[in-house]
Amino acid sequence: ALNQLPTELRETLLLVVVGELTHQEAADLLKIPLGTVLSRVSRARQRLRQHLNAAIKT
């Protein structure tokens, strides 16, 4: 399911969840605003839920 995410969503989510960076640390590392990190993580989680729910139903 992770591979189905766009690169920018996947890398941001992995930094925060797997890399255990704070949202601010991820923003600094990626050189993007904090709000963008928050949006990307939220969108990535939402899309993962959708992919996983669809996989469960099949």
N, C-alpha and C positions, 0 to 999 in steps of 0.2 A: 504493500500500500504506500510506503514511503516513496518508492520510485515513481509513483504516479503523480506526486506533487511537483509543481514547478520548482526549479532549482532554488530560487530566492526564498520560497517558503520552507523548503526542506532544510536548507542550510541554517536558516534562522532558528527553526524548531530544534534542530539537533544541537546547536550551540547552547540553547537554554535548557533543554530537557536532558540530553545525554552529557553535554559538556558541563552542565551545572553552572553556567554563567548566569549572572543576574541579567535582567533585561537591559539595564544600563551598560553593563560590560559588553554585552552582545552589540549594542548600538555603537559603542566606542570602537570595537573591533571591526565592525562592518562599515564604520563611518557613515551611519545613517541616523536619523532622529529616533529618539526613544519611542515616539508614537508609532513610527513605522515598524519597529520591532514588535510592539504590542499588537498591532494590526496583523502582521504576518504570522505571529504565533497563534493568534485567535483563528485566523483563516485556515492555517495548516491543521489545527486541531479539528476544526469543523469539517474540513474535507476528508481527513483521516476517518472521522466518525462515519461519514457518508460512505466511504469506500468499504469500511469494515462491516457496516450494517448491510450493504448490498451483498457482500461476500457471504455473510451469514445466511441470508435469504436464499442463496442459490445452492 
